[in-house]
Amino acid sequence: MPEANQLEIRNLSVAFADTDRDVVCLDAIDLTLHSGEILGLVGESGCGKSTLCRAILRSLRAPAYIASGRMMWKGQDLFELDEAALNRVRWREIALVVQSSLDALNPVMRIERQLVDAMRVHMRWTRAQELARCHELLEWVGLPRRILQSFPFEMSGGMRQRVVIAMALALEPQLLIMDEPTTALDVVTQAEILGRIRELQKEQNFSVILVTHDLPLALDFCHSIAVMYAGRIVEKAASRVLVHNPRHPYTEGLLQAFPRADERHAPHRGVPGDPACLTSLPGGCPFHPRCTSATGLCAKITPDLIVCDEHALACHHPRGVVPPHQDMRASKGAIPIRDRVQHRALQGVRL
Amino acid sequence: MNHVWKSFQQSTLARAFKDHSESRIGLVILGLLFFGSWILLALVGDPTEYTAEPLLPPSWLHFFGTNGQGQDVWRQTIAGTASSLTLALVTGIAMTSLGAFIGLTAGYAGGLVDRLLSFLINIILVIPGLPLAFVLAAFLPSGPWTLLLVLTITGWAWTARVFRGLALSMRNKDFILAAEMLGESRLRILVWEILPNLLASFASSAIGSVIYAIGAQVGLEFLGLGDMNRISWGTNLYWASNDAALLTGSWWIFVPTGLGIALSCSALTLVSYAVDAVNNPSLRAETIMRCRLREPLQRAIGITPLAKELRHARS
């Protein structure tokens, strides 16, 4: 399980340039990834999950630019590396499975050629070593050796997805970023591929960032979850904490949007309203127009991401049970009524 | 009218010209050359008139001097620009239209029609265009219509090949399939579903064709294969060479015409930047970024710039 800090993202902001004004789509992201940790990034479409993934490797296309922040990878700032040094880190140490990975394969090249491509660039291996590595990779992702001679169009979506994951694993990266790797696949293939990745992760102890909008999947697969909304991280906690004790109203809404097999009585709701538009964000907390517990404070002041007992949260009115020593308001003597009610809920009183 | 202007301003084309100042310059140069030459032609008087003694250098009386026959080069240049540019524009558009029509038909119809038309396209491509144009121009009666015909016949094949490819990729798109399922006629699909998507490609092809038409037309006339009684860029150069302008050092006879040719071709190339932007809207992002970077030329490809590498970045 997690040990040393491997990746530290500090105050990362990314903006997209336009002729008249810039649109900020990642706003002061703070995130820490330990070695061997599986982190899930969840949120609605357009909240900046993919942008964050590509920003880690500085591979965002124009007109994006990195407006501020540092990206500490094993003690060095990725944003201060020159092109050659950055290219050494890319793929060799941090590999990215891009979102539309089905289009990431070259349609006119055989799979073998595409698999050995990264090896040729980063390693000085003999032909035999390359081939041995290819066979090993295919075994890892559960594909037969003969597909080395196939073209991408001869394979099914699941097979192509596995090939892309095999490509990402080719150089034994220490961090694997997967941007919705299984969204286009059926649940059976999805479970198979993710199960395989978890096994490999246990064997090789690399860390993983998994982007998905499937919260139950993330809760099952990841050690910790970061929930994003409108280019910010609104909550981050260990999965087992988050699943029982979501504190941000948005996380709660996301959890309630999925049917859960273990809770018969759970009301099945979604998050009301539409996802925030980054070009016209409301003032204050960007989630407040859709929030059921928003107050005047929320429209005025943007809550900061505050970490308390490894549970990071950006909300003025957090939900859930708060142990008294954690609740800053508790020190002033009064527990708000809603929190008191939920204390009772924990004691088994059905509300 | 106001409404039409407003919707034009919001169109991709207008935005492309707004983003690309070089294309605006190109358009202005082209407009000045084209309309300016026709207007001036009406004002300056007969270009064939023998105005003074031959081979006079430029002076206030004769801006560009006089040629070997004592004709005013300024008038000749204006007349040449008007006729040559007009002919080139018409020829370029005719060439592209013919090519686009044949290419689209071949690509969309497929089957035997495609095979026959592709065969024809390939044959025309294999025959060297300019020599064929020489032969045809020598046989046909000389005149602007002959030039138009000859250049169109020899020059349409590249456009046709490009448009055949575009049509092939288009016909596999789902919206074409949807239109076919709805029972729309093939002609209607071709004109209303496929063609609007290819207008920008048509424009960029047309620009290339006009440039080709200028070059080929001047080349043919310079070799004496045009109508020598007509005044054009090509005949101007032909007479300059005939009068041994280079040997006598009378540079003013051929330099204005040469500049006219160079200027109009450059202007067309500048305009094509904006057309490219319409063709491929994702280029816009690159353009915006390039304008913002402090050192655009030192930029590594595929690495997101940092705020410190940009002018007025948001912090």
Interface residues (C-beta under 8 A of the other chain):
Chain A: V14 A15 A17 D18 T19 D22 V24 R54 A55 R58 S59 L60 R61 A62 P63 A64 Y65 I66 A67 S68 F79 E83 L86
Chain B: D19 A285 E286 I288 M289 R290 R292 A300 G302 I303 T304 P305 L306 A307 E309 L310 A313 R314 S315
